[in-house]
Amino acid sequence: MRFSGRNPPYRSRTAIKTLIAIIILLIVHFQYRLWLGDASVSQISDYRERLDTLTKEAQEKKERNDSLYAEVLDLRRGLETIEERARYELGMIKENETFFQVLE
């Protein structure tokens, strides 16, 4: 049986309505997940901010570690570095040495 009219048969209309309903439900579902569900836009933004913060902290700690490592190497290399630190931090004065303090 062929239909020559403009309107499709009843079954085709129902199939199209069902298909449109399914597509609308899928769009609603994906929009919900995009804005409110797991891995939503706001969560990803929060994760990026947290990642930036952690990256900055890691960089600061790496710089501090590098500085401490360089200091350890200096201490291993000689007594001059140890003497310099003792003079600066502890106020060490060598034997037969005169200490002058200038007050302003």
Buried (B, 14 or more C-beta within 10 A) or exposed (E): EEEEEEEEEEEEEEEEEEEEEEEEEEEEEEEEEEEEEEEBEEEEEEEEEEEEEEEEEEEEEEEEEEEEEEEEEBEEEEEEBEEEBBEEEEEBEEEEEEEEEEEE
